[in-house]
């Protein structure tokens, strides 16, 4: 099982508070389903000011297999063999 999680950095008066809200987007049988749903969540966030990011990971794990954020429009994957995050092309 894979989970898609959304994180939104909370703001007050237009400034980050240092607090992050975490929301489960969903739980999926395949990684591909989780990524598609996280992409849709990111698309629905367009035009909002606060910083947000989305991750897909195996249920219960701390290492994400897919990452995207609201500011860059980039997507990343984790290359565990080299212990680094790589742009998804």
DANOR-V857506 format. One record per backbone hydrogen bond with DSSP energy under -1.0 kcal/mol. CO is the residue of the C=O (numbers start at 0). NH is the residue of the N-H. E is the energy in kcal/mol with one decimal. If there is no record, write none. Layout:
((CO | NH | E) (CO | NH | E))
//
This chain:
((0 | 58 | -2.2) (1 | 27 | -3.5) (2 | 56 | -2.0) (3 | 24 | -2.9) (3 | 25 | -1.4) (4 | 54 | -2.2) (5 | 22 | -2.8) (6 | 52 | -2.3) (7 | 20 | -2.9) (9 | 16 | -2.7) (11 | 14 | -1.7) (14 | 11 | -2.6) (18 | 9 | -2.6) (20 | 7 | -2.4) (22 | 5 | -3.1) (25 | 3 | -2.3) (27 | 1 | -3.2) (29 | 33 | -1.7) (30 | 34 | -2.6) (31 | 35 | -2.4) (32 | 36 | -2.1) (33 | 37 | -2.4) (34 | 38 | -2.7) (35 | 39 | -1.8) (36 | 40 | -2.0) (37 | 41 | -2.3) (38 | 42 | -2.5) (39 | 43 | -2.0) (42 | 45 | -1.1) (44 | 47 | -2.1) (50 | 8 | -2.7) (51 | 69 | -2.7) (52 | 6 | -2.9) (53 | 67 | -2.1) (54 | 4 | -2.6) (55 | 64 | -3.2) (55 | 65 | -1.4) (56 | 2 | -3.1) (57 | 60 | -2.4) (65 | 55 | -2.3) (66 | 75 | -3.0) (67 | 53 | -2.9) (74 | 87 | -3.2) (75 | 66 | -2.2) (76 | 85 | -3.0) (78 | 83 | -1.6) (83 | 78 | -3.0) (85 | 76 | -2.6))
//
